[in-house]
Amino acid sequence: MAVVGDFEPTEAKAWVQKYFGGIPAVAQPPKPDLTEPRQEKEQRFTKDDKLATKPALAFAYHMPERNTPSITPSSCSTRFCCRAKTPASTRLWCRSAASPTT
């Protein structure tokens, strides 16, 4: 619960207890299973965009299980490629645009 506004904290706590204190707590629902089936072959998808001047290219990879030692290298490479001020993907695009055979 979030209480926002101009109020005295002790008064707000009393109101919360008065209006919501009688509601019994419930058990947390089980966490969903987010595992995906193993990908055995490459999957492709094409979408034509008449307004695009350049083709788009995207790569996707399955990530290791969360909270395991295997996730660290993947997380680091994702940060490097996608979240840096000059991401590696931009550098890769610049190189490939300068040399179409790359």
Buried (B, 14 or more C-beta within 10 A) or exposed (E): EEEEEEEEEEEEEEEEEEEEEEEEEEEEEEEEEEEEEEEEEEEEEEEEEEEEEEEEEEEEEEEBEEEEEEEEEEEEEEEEBEEEEEBEBEEEEEEEEEEEEE
